[in-house]
Amino acid sequence: MRIAAAPISWGVCEVPGWGYQMSPERVLKEMAGLGVEATEFGPDGFLPDHPEAKAATLAAHGLKAVGGFVPAVLHDPGHDPAPEVGRALDSFTAAGGDVLVLSANSGQEGYDSRPELTEDGWRTMFANLDRLRALAAARGVRACLHPHVGTMVESADDVRRVLAGSSIPLCLDTGHLLIGGADPVHLARQHADRVVHVHAKDVDLALARKVQDGSLTYQQAVAQGLYTVLGQGDVDFRAIVAALEQAGFDGWYVMEQDTILPAEPTGEGPLASVKASIAFLRSL
């Protein structure tokens, strides 16, 4: 049904100090128990580094790879992101993942702030996005850009500039777009031809407003429940799915409910809300 999982829904994240990091064994076992057939890779270090070992670990749980989220500094003229992205693509090739989800890393730690992007920085980022898209395509992988809170592409204006200045397709992350001030329903309706991948999130808009006005950092808001079970927050996901499917979208809906865990869950933990969210997705 083109529904996939992601380790971040179990609190597994690349940000230092994010929270308790659950073991791959438990996370992958719980994913498989949900009946999903695929997952994104998760951050570096979650799965084995060696591409074949990474693929074998997923296969042992009956899972295949969708691809994964790769943060890269794209706006710095003195930094070439191609070597690091190329190394990530090695894993994609070995495990059969065919979607490279790029984010425009700010160069800072975490997602609580970002620097201002200069015009030179925008031009550099556009050139890198097009170059990395071609690099991925040469290996049979579709690259897309993930607008993300605390990165260089966050706001509605940022997204508009990317759509106009680059050929890169989008990962439509319904939560990050709403928090950043963009309208994911509008993007799904007006720019479905640029959407190749979806991160399915729902958001508590009251907490999102606190991130927008600076009264909470992004990480604090996540810890307080910024992301809700799909269908229980303020994202009109029914309208988004309807618009994309009507336009012929054939990509993955990756269930992503960013979570911060204080310790190893003794009961179901994140599994309960992921299970409810996937049931909602299937109902659509």
N, C-alpha and C positions, 0 to 999 in steps of 0.2 A: 504493500500500500504506500510505498515511498515515505514511510515514517521511520526515522532513525533516532538514535540516542546520542548523548554527549556526556563525557565525564563531569563537566561542570555542574550538571544537575545533581551530582553526588558530592559536590563541594571540591572537586579536583581542579585546581587553578594554577596558572603560571606565576601569579603575583606572590612574592615572598610575604609571609605572615598572614596569608588569606584566611587560614583556619586549618582544622584537622584534615589531613589528606588520607582518604580511605584507600585501601589496598586495591590494586588492579584485580586481584582474584575475586574479591567480594563485589566490586562494581560490575565487572563483566558477567559474573554469574547472575546478578540481579537484572542486568540488561537482558540477558538471554531468557530469563524467566518471564519477562514481559512480552515475549513473542516478537520483539523487533529483530530484524535480520542484519542490521548494520549500525555502525557507530562512527563518529569522528574519533580521531586518534587521542585527543587530549594533549596536555602540555608536554614538553620535553621532560623525559624522566619517568613519565607515568607508565609507558610501555617500553620494552627493550629498545635500545638505540639502533641495533643492527636491523636493517629493513626486513630481512627474511625472518628474523626472530619476532619482530613486531607482527608480521603477517601470521606467523604460526601461533602466537598467543591469542590473536583474535579467532583464528580458525578453531582452536581448541575449545572455544565456547560457542561455536556455531555462528560466529559473527563475521561479517565482511566489513571492509573499510569504505566509508563514504569519502574520506579525505580528511582535511583538518584545518584548524585555525593557526595561521602563521603570522605573528606580529613581526613587522620589519620597519626599520627607519627608511622612509621613502623620500623625505624632503631635504635631506642634507647632501649638497653637491659633493662633499668630501667622503661620502660613504656609498659603497656599491652593495646593494642588497642581493645581487644576483647569486653570489656564492652560497650564502646561507639559505636562500630559497631553493637553489639547486640541490642542496643536501636534503632539504625537506622533501623535494620531489622524488629523491631516490626511494624513500619510504612509500610514497604514494604508488610508484611503479611496482614495487615488490608486493604490496598488499592489495593492489587493485583499486585504490582510492582514485577518484577522478575529479575531485573538486578541491581546488586550492583557495582557501578563504583567507585573504590577506587583510591585515589591519595596518593602518598608517601609524605605527608606533611613534609616540612623542619623543622617545629617547629618555624619558623619565621613568622612575619606578612606580608602578601602579597606575590607577586610572582616576585619581582624585584631582588632577590639574593637568594643564598642557600649556606650552608656550604659544605665542602668536605666530602664525605662519606668514612669511613675507611673500611678495610676488615671485621672487626668485625661487623660494621654497615651493610654491605652487607649481611653477613650471618644471622644476626638478621632479616633483612627485608625479605629475602627469606623464612625463617621459618615462619614469621608472615603471609606472603602472602599465603602460602600453608595452614596454620591453618585457616585463615579467609575464604579461599575458601571452606574448609570443613564445617566451621560453617554456611556459607550461604547455601551450598548445603543441609545441614540437614533440612533447612527450605524452600526448593524448590526454592532457589534464585541462579542465576548464578553470581558469582563474577568475575570481571575483573579489570585489572590495567590500569589506564589512564596516559600514559606519558604526562607530563605537564610542561611548562616553569616554572622555579622557584621552582620545587620540586626535590626530590632526584632521580627521574627517568625523565630525560629531553632529553639527547643527544642520538645520534645513538649508541654510546658505551654502555650507560646505558640500552637501550632497548635490545641490544644483550646480556648483562649480565643477564637480567631478563629472557629472553627466554631460556637461557642455565641453569640458576640456580634455576628456580622455575617452577611449573606447571601452574601458574596462566594464564588464557587467557588475551587477550588485548582488551581494548577499543581503536579502531583506530581513534584517533582525528587527522584528516588530517591537521589541522592548527598547532596545538602544535608540532606535529612531524616535520613538515617542518621548523618551527621556531627554534626548538631544533637541527636541522642539520640532521635529519633522512629523509629517502625517503619514504613517505607513499605509493607510487605506488609499490616500491620494496617490502615493507612489505605485501601489499595486494596480490601481486603475489607469494611471496615466503613463507609466513606464514599465509595464509588464514585460515588454520586449527586452528590457535590460536586466531582468531578474532571472538568475539561474539557480539560486539556492535560497532556502528560507531557514532562519533560526526562529523557531516558534516560541515566543515568550508572551506572558501577560503581566501587566504592571498595575500596582497600586498608585494611581495618579497623585494622591495626596502626598505620598512619600517622594514621588518623582518631582513634584513642585519644590520640595525642600532641597533636593539636589540642585535644581535649577537656580534657586535663590541663594544657595550657598550655606543654608542653615544645617545641612548634613553633607558629609562627603559621600561619594558614590559607595564606598565600601561600608560605611556606617548604615546607609540605607539598605543595602543588600542584607546586612546582618539583621535589620529590623523587619525584613519581609517585603522588600521592594518588588520582588517577583512573586506572583501568585499562581495558583493552579490555573491552567488555561480555561477560559470561560468564566472566571470568577473575578477578573480585574477589569481594567478600563480600555483594553485593546479590542477593537471590533474584529475579532479573528474570523468570524463567519464571512464578513464582507471581503476580507483580504483573500481568503481561500476561494470564494466565489469569483472574484475578479481575476485571480491568477489562473484558475482552471478554465474559465471562459476564454482566456487569452491563449490557452494551449500550453501552460507551464507543465513541464514534465520532470522537474527536479525533485530533490529531497526536501521534506519538511523535517528538520532536525529539532527534536524536543529539547529545548535549552531553558532550564529554570535555575539561573545562577543562585548558588547556595553557599553559605558559610557555616561550617560545623564547628562547635566548640570542642567536641571530642568524638570518639568512635560511637556511633549510634548503637544502643542496646536493643532497640526494637526494630521496626521497619525503617525508621529514619526517613531519609529523602525518598525512599522507594514509594511511600504512600502517595505523596503528591505527584511524583512522576507517573505513577500508575493512573491516577485520576486524570492527569493532563493528556496522556496518550489515549485514554478512553474517549475524552472529548474530541481529540483530533480524529480518531477513527469514525466518530459519529458524523463528521463533516464529509 
